[in-house]
């Protein structure tokens, strides 16, 4: 299909700005620009409360989490969320609006994790942070007003990668159990020869060269790229993982590896739903002002979380 008209308009406006390539700028400049660029004009989500806390990370340092309580009656189901940004960019502030809307749409308590970023903290730091956060959520279920048997994980792009890797890690380490995974255009592999990397290499927001730049920042060696907690698609086995929802975008370099992961999960006996958003580009779900499809996708994720995490 052709580009969605709203995606075409967004990309045209982006081209008029003539911004230098992200990977050509100092990292701190790119990070500051992303924070300053947060603007959402739609009405905010309706939640009971939002609270930012600090927990103890794997290395003993502070790990920040932001907790979003929906309107409703406890105990709630819960979902940990991991933001995108190539493991290098963004934080819980850049994804605050998205997570608020997901909490409202799902009726779940969402816990957004401010995991450590590369290159200051290389792989597997982000995944280990995710594991610590999951354990903290389960251990503090009463305080958080959640049911520890109904905990899901979600994330977009690199955050989807972390969520998928966390599912593997908890399986391998014997828990805590994850009930569902909702992966939004996730990074699942490190194969730049896939057709979507060639067909969508430039001109569709995320570029192939940017993905190579992200990977170079994230891992300590090329060999690490093929480890299962970095590239979940390359795990020896995907059996025993939680049911999955995987969303992809047609004009996204990551499209094919998201679809390949869905196929591999299904082949391993994992109940998996794959939905491709035709005409869409990477990172569309954060842009509720520009894309009607973003609102549709948020509502769909909310619906699937409600179904999968319904109280029994």
C-alpha positions, 0 to 999 in steps of 0.5 A: 500500500502507499504511505498513509496520507498522515504519514506522508504529511509528517515526513514531508514536514520533517524533510522541510526542517532539513535537520542533520542526521541524528547519528552525526550530532553529539549524543547529548544534543540529540537527547536534549532535542528529543526532550524539548520536542515533546508536545501533545495537544490532545486531551490527556488521559484520565487516570486516578494518579501518577507517581514517580519512585526510585528503586534499587537497580542491579548495581545498587544505584537508583532506578526510576520507575513511574507508576500510572493507576487507572480509574477503577477498583483494585486489585488491578492487572499490571504492565511494565513498559519499556520506552523505545529509542534504540537503547540510547535515547529517550526516557520515561518523560518522552513516553509519558503521554503514551503510557498514560493513554495505554493505562487508561485504555487497558485499565492496568496499572502501568509501570514505566521503567527508566532503564539505563541507556547505552553507550554509558551502560552497555548490553545487558544493562537494560535487560537486567534493569527490566528484570529487577523492575519486574521482581520489584513490581511482583514483590510490592503487589499489595502496595501497588494494588495489583494482582501479581498473577496478572503482570504483562510487559510491553514496549516499543522498538528497543523497548519491545526488544527489552520486553521480549528479552525479559520474557526469555530471561524470566523463563530461563531464571524460573520467574517471575511469571509474565502473563502477556507480552505486547510488542510494538515494532520490536527489534528482535534480530540484527540482520540488516539484509532483510527486505524491510531494511533495504526497502525502507532504508531512508526516507521513512523516519527511522533509517537503516544507518540509524539502526546500525548506529544504535546497535554499535552503541548498545553492544560491546562486540558484534558477537553480542548482537547474536545473543538471545537477550539482544536478538530474541529471534535467535534464541535456541527455543521460544517455547514456554513464553507468554502469549504475544501481540506484535504490531508492525508498521509497513514502512519500517526497517524493523517490519520484517524482524517483527513479523519473523518473531511472530512466526517463530513464536507461533511455531514454538506453540506460543499464542501470537497475534500479528498486526501490520499497520499498512501505510505507517512508519516507525514510532507512529504510536507516540504521535497521537496528534499526527496519526489517527492510527496511533489512537487505534493502536493504543485502543487495540493494545488496551483491549488485548491487555483487558482480554488477556489479563481478565480476572479469573 
